[in-house]
Amino acid sequence: MAHHHTIKSDGCDGLAKRLNILPQGAPPTEFLFKIFKVLFYEREAKLVSSLPVKPKN
């Protein structure tokens, strides 16, 4: 039986949800989570997901 490893993590999931509220969106896909894994450690993704998102005036 093959073991299925998911790339999704709590920090990356929070970050995807946060980015998806923006007008251009960022739907949570496996590809997006792969990008996050290259860019962030788990702790960093959690911290970035808590940053305020404000549209530029």
C-alpha positions in Angstrom: 0.0 0.0 0.0 1.5 3.4 -1.0 1.8 6.1 1.6 0.2 9.4 0.4 2.1 12.4 1.7 0.3 15.7 1.6 2.1 18.9 1.1 -0.6 21.0 2.8 0.2 22.2 6.3 -1.5 24.4 8.9 0.7 27.4 8.1 0.5 27.0 4.4 -3.3 26.4 4.6 -3.7 29.7 6.5 -1.6 31.5 4.1 -3.5 30.2 1.1 -6.8 31.2 2.7 -5.4 34.6 3.5 -4.2 35.2 -0.1 -7.4 33.9 -1.6 -9.4 36.7 0.0 -7.6 39.2 -2.3 -9.3 40.3 -5.5 -6.9 38.3 -7.7 -7.2 35.2 -5.4 -5.0 32.3 -4.9 -7.0 29.1 -4.7 -5.5 26.5 -2.5 -4.0 23.9 -4.8 -1.3 21.3 -4.5 0.9 23.5 -6.8 0.4 26.5 -4.6 1.4 24.5 -1.5 4.5 23.3 -3.3 5.5 27.0 -4.0 4.9 27.8 -0.3 7.1 24.9 0.7 10.0 26.4 -1.4 9.4 29.9 0.0 8.6 29.3 3.6 9.3 27.2 6.6 6.2 26.1 8.5 6.6 28.7 11.2 7.2 31.5 8.6 4.1 30.5 6.7 2.1 30.9 9.9 3.6 34.3 10.6 3.0 35.6 7.1 -0.6 34.3 7.1 -1.2 36.6 10.1 0.1 39.8 8.5 -2.6 42.3 7.7 -3.7 42.5 4.0 -4.6 46.0 2.9 -5.4 47.0 -0.6 -3.2 49.8 -2.0 -5.1 53.1 -2.2 
